[in-house]
Amino acid sequence: MDHQTETRNPKLETATYDVAIIGGGMVGATLACALGGSKLRVAVVEPVAAPRHFPAGDFDIRVSAITRATQNVFAAVGAWDGMLERRVQPYQAMHVWDALGSGSIHFDCTELGEPDLGHIVENRVILAALLDRMGSFGNIDFLCPAGATGMQLGEDAAQLFLADGRTVEAKLLVGTDGTTSWVREQAGIDTTGWAYDQSAVVATMKTSQHHQDAAWQRFLPSGPLAFLPLPGGYSSIVWSTGHERAEALCHMPASQFLDELQLAFGDALGRMESVGPRGAYPLRLQHADAYVRPRLALAGNAAHTLHPLAGQGLNIGVLDAAALAEVLLGAGRRDVGSLPLLRRYERWRKGDNIAMLAAMDGFKRVFSNDAAPLARLRSAGLALADRLGPVKNFFVRRGMGLAGDLPGLARTPPP
């Protein structure tokens, strides 16, 4: 399949690699670090340089809820310490309740014999630590800024053409370039999914009461509203609501926004005292019809995008990276771009990811609904699940990445 879109300068040298990763975000950098120190020569191609240093008192409005499995991967590739040196926030409990009923459920790490349920980490902290670690490996070249303009998937190798005229040749191209993946489009891989009638409003908050090292989520008829703990008593909010409502919330005066947020969330954390910059992004469900082609693989949001209500998006992307790295490192003398080898990765991850997408879509449809019979049913269901300790613990352990068919890196506990 020929995807050449730009005339190249034949005088410029072609750089040869085993694996070229297109997209140097969190998933792409995780995959590179997982391959770091191996015999494979790796290139990471990224068009925009990410900041490595930022003001200590300034929070990123985009954060991720890191499961134990993802923490294990970050520790195994040597990036977790870099995150700890910057800023992370463990949470020991989670409170979830329905705005239209009395149903609620509470999770606590002590019930599982775990030190915490996970960590809330700013996306820029995750990426900065991964990029620092990536730079320590001699077998990884970070090509940034470098934009890709075309690609060819050949029988024996793939070629990636860069905007400056350079050519990258590799046995395998990996697309980790997000929901609107250029790599996926160039490969002609279709997606299945739909846009939701919601956008997520994100911001950093300060409340009069401390978050108690807990995550808080209230299900409103328009969508879930989550308060995720940050250091210093701050919280990161993710408020899923209609597109027009989200736009209005982002542009109204801060005092009015605080009043609206107080009304929506209630007084579980006291008064809404201050809010930082606000942003919004549209929500959708999307799944690639195929994860692999000869000489090509997709991982992270390039392969799947889901609703953020359970915060699993990055976590399943990191598991993609860890699983793909395990398959590639176990290839021995086999061609890392061969379809039979790549099919192992697709079979490993595709079923689990489809199940997660379906579960999050189901939760979204059940809880973003104000029909009275359904509201009563889900409220009763939350209350029942809270009383059934073994059932509740099974689901929370699964959500933490303490169960399931996990890659080896995800099973290795951090020191």
N, C-alpha and C positions, 0 to 999 in steps of 0.2 A: 504494500500500500504506500503510495507516494503522497507525501504531504509537504512538498517543498513550496514555499511561498515567497522566497526572496533570492535574488541573484547573489552568489557568493564570490568572494575574492579568492581565486585559486592560490594566490601567493601566501595567504594566511594558513598557518599550520593547523592540522587537525589533531586534537587531543583525544587520546584513546583511554577508555575506562572499562571496567567491568559493569558498573552500575552508575547510571546518571539519574539523580532525583530532581524532578522539576517541581519546585516549591519548597522554599526553605523556612516554612512556618513550623509550628510545634510538632506536627506529625512527621514532616519531612526531616527535621533536625533529629527527632527521636530515632528514626530509621537509620540515619547516617551514623549517629553515635552507637547504635546497636551493631553496626558493621565496622565500627572503628577498631583499629588494631588488628584487623584480619588481613588475609592475603588478597582480599578484593580491593581494587582501586576504585574509589568512589568520587563522583562529582556531585555537588549540590548547586543547582542553578536557581537563583532568586533575583527578581528584578528590583526589589526595594530593600535597602539596608535598614534593619531594625535597630533601635537604640539599645545600647548595653547599659547605660547609666541614666538615672532619672532622679528628680528631687525626692528626698526621703518622705516629705510630708504630703506628697501628691500620689493619689491612687489611680490606677488604671480603671476605667469604667467597665472593662470586660474582664471577668474572672471565670475560673473554672473550679468545679468541685472535683477534687482528685480522690479517686478511690484507692484502697490499699493496693490493688493490683497495679494501678498506674504508678503509685509511689514506689512499688517494688521495681518496676521497669526503670524509672528515673534513677533510683539508687544503683541498680545493676549497671547502668551505662555511665555512672559517675557524675550525674547532673544534679542529684537531689541536694547534695551539700551546698551547691551554688544557690539553690533556691532558699535553703535555710539561712544562708548568709545574707540574703536580701530580705525576704519577708514572706512568711506563710502563716496561716491561721488554722490550727486544728479545731475540729468541733466534736464535742462529746455527745450531743443529743440532737434530736430533730423533732419539731412539733408541727403537726399537720392537722388542719381543721377545715370544715366546710362552712362557708358563710351563710348557707341557706338551711342549716340544720345544726343539731347538737353533736353530730358525729365528729370524732377526732381520733388520732393515733399518735403515739409517742414512742420514739426509739431512743435507747440509751446504750452507750458503749459498755457500761458495766454489766448489762444483761448478757452480753456476748463474751465477756472476759477480754475485751480489747481496750487499748489505751485511748482510742478515739474511733469515730466513724469515718473519718477522712480529713481532708484539708481543703480550705479555700485558698487559691493562689491566683494572683493577678496573671493574666495571659502574658504580659510583657516580662514578668519575672521568670515565668517558665521558659520563654523563648530565649531570654538573655543567658540563663544558666546553660541551656542546651547549646547555644552558639559558642559560649566560652569553652564548653567541654569538647565540642566538635573541632574547635581550632587546635586542640591538643593532640589530635591524631595525625600521624604522618601520611596515612593512606587516603585522606580526604582533602579534596580541593573545593573551596567555597567560591564559586563564581558569582560575585555580587558587586555592583548591580549588573545583571545580564538578563536581557529579555529574549525569549525564544520566539522565532518567527516562522518556523517550519520544521517538519520532521519526516523521516523516512524509516519505515520498518522493513528492513531487508531480511533475507534468508539467514545470513550469518551474523548480522549486526544491525543496530539502529543508528541513525544519524539525527542529531539535533542541531539546527541552524540558528545561530544567535544573531541579534540585531547588528552587532559590530562586525559581522562577517566571519567570525570564528565558527568552527564546526566541532561538535562534540560527538564522538563515536563511542558507542557502548554496546555490550552484549544485552543489556536490559535498560529500558527507560521506565521510571516509576513516577506516576502522576500523583503528587500530593498537593495540588494547587487549588483546592477548595471546591465549594459547591458549584461554581460556574467554570469548572475545570476546562482549560484550553486543551490539555492533553487528551481528556476524554472526548472532547469534540473532534479533535484532529484524528483520533483513532476510529471515529464513527460509532462509538458506543452510545446507545440510547439509554434514557432513564425512564423510570416509572415513578409517578408521584403526583403531588398536587400542592398548590399554595394554600395555606391556611388563611382564615379571615382575621388573622392577628399579626401584630408586630410586638416585639419585646422592647419595652422601655428599660434602659439600664442607667444607673447612677450610683454614686456613693452617698450614704446618709449618716447622720448622727442623730441618735435618739436620746431622750432623757434617761432612759434605763439601759444598762449594759445588756448586750445580747446573750450573756451567760454562756459563751462559747457554744452556742446552739444555732442551728438553722431553723428558720420559721417559714412556714408556707400556708397561705390561706387560699382556698379555692373559691373564686368569685364566679358568678355566672358568665362574665366576659372572659375569664381565663385565670390562671394561677398568679399569685403575687408572692414572691419569695424574698425573704431577708436572709442574706448569707453573711456570716460573721467575718470581720476583718480585724487586724490588730488595732489597738487603741480604742476599742469600743465602737468603731465604725462598722457599718454594714453596707454590703453591696445589694442593691435591689434588682430583681428581674420581674417586670410587671408585664404580663401578656394581656393584651387588650386589642380592640378593633383598631384598624389602621388610622382612621380619622381621629379617634380618641388619643392614640399614641402620639400623633403629630401635634395635637393640641397640648398634651401633657409636656411635650418637649419644649414648647415655645411660650407657655404661660409664665407669668412672674413666679419666682421661687416661692413667695409666700402663699400664692394660690395653689401651687403644686403641693406644698406641704399640707395644706388643708385637704386637698383631694386625696392625698396618700393616707392621711389620718383617718378619713372617712372610710376608705377602702380596707385598711389593715386593722383598724381598731387600736386599742391602747395596750396591747400585749407587751410593747416595749416603751410604754409611756408616750411622751409627746415627740412629734417629729420636729427636731430643732434646726437642722440645716441640711442642705443638699448641694452637691457639687454639679459639675457639668452633666447634662443629660444627653442621651443618644437613643436611637431606635433602629431596629432592623427587622425586616419582614421574616415571618416564619413559614417553613414549608417542610413537607416530607418528600424525600427524593432518594431513589435507589438505582444504581447503575445496573443495567441488564446483565452485564458481565464485568468481572473484576480484572480479567486477564485477556490478552491476545499474545500471539507469538512476539517476543521481545518487549512486551508491555505489561505493566501491572498498575492498578489504582489502589489507593489507600486513603483512609480518613474521609473528609467531606467530599473528596472527588468521587468516592464510591457510595457514600450514604450521608444523608442529612436528616436529622430528626428534631422533634419538638424538644425544647430545653427544660421541660417541667421536672425531669429527674436529673438533669445535669450530666447525662451520659455521653454526650456527643464527642468530647475530646477523649474520654476514657476508651470508647470502642475504637477510636482512631489509633490510639497508642497501642492497643492490643493488635490491631492490624499490622502496625509497624513491627512489633515484637515477633508476631507470627511469621511475617514475610522474611525478617532477618533470620529467624531460625531455619526456615526452609532454604534460604540462599546459603547460609553458612554450613548447612548439612549436605549441600549438593556434591561435595567432593570434587571429582573431575568432570562432573556433568556440566553442561552449558546452562548458566544461570538464567538465560533468556528463553530456554526451551519451554514449549507449551505444556508438556507432561509434568515438568517440575512446578511450573507456576499454577497448574491446576490443583496441586496439593494445598497451596495457600488459599485459593478460592474456595475449595471445599471446606477447609478449616474454618474460615471466617464468615462465609456468606450466610449460612444457616443461622448462626448466632445473631448476626446483624439484622437479618430479616425479622427474627423473633423480637429483638429489642425495638425495632421500628414499629412493629405491629402493636406491641405493648404500650409504647408511648402514644401512638395514635389513638388506641382505645381509651387510655386514661384521659387524653385531651377531650375526646368526644363525650365521655361520661361526665367529666367534671366541669366542662365549659358549657353548661346547659342549665337552664332555670325551670325546666318542666317539673312541676310539683311531684308527680309520682317518682320520677327518676331521682330527684333531690332527696326524697325520703328513703329511697332504696340505698343510695350511696352513703347517706349519713349512717344508716343502720349497718352497712357493710364496713365502714371505717371503725365503728364502735366494736363490732364483732371481731374484726381482725386484731384490734388492740388487745382484746381479751384472750385470743388464741396465741399464747406465747410461742410455741414451736413453729407455727405457721409464720408469724411475724418475723421470728429470728431467721427462718429459712430465706425469706425474701430480702431481708436486710443484708444477710451474709452474701447472697447472690449479687445484690447491688454493690456491695463493697469489693467484689472481685475475689472473694474468699472461696468460691466454688465454681465449678464448670471446667471446660476443656481449655485451660489457660496455657499460653506459651511459657517456656521455662523461665524467661526473664521476669514474668509477672508472678511466678510462684516463689521467687527468691526473696526472702524477707530482708529489709534494709538493716544494716548493722546498728 
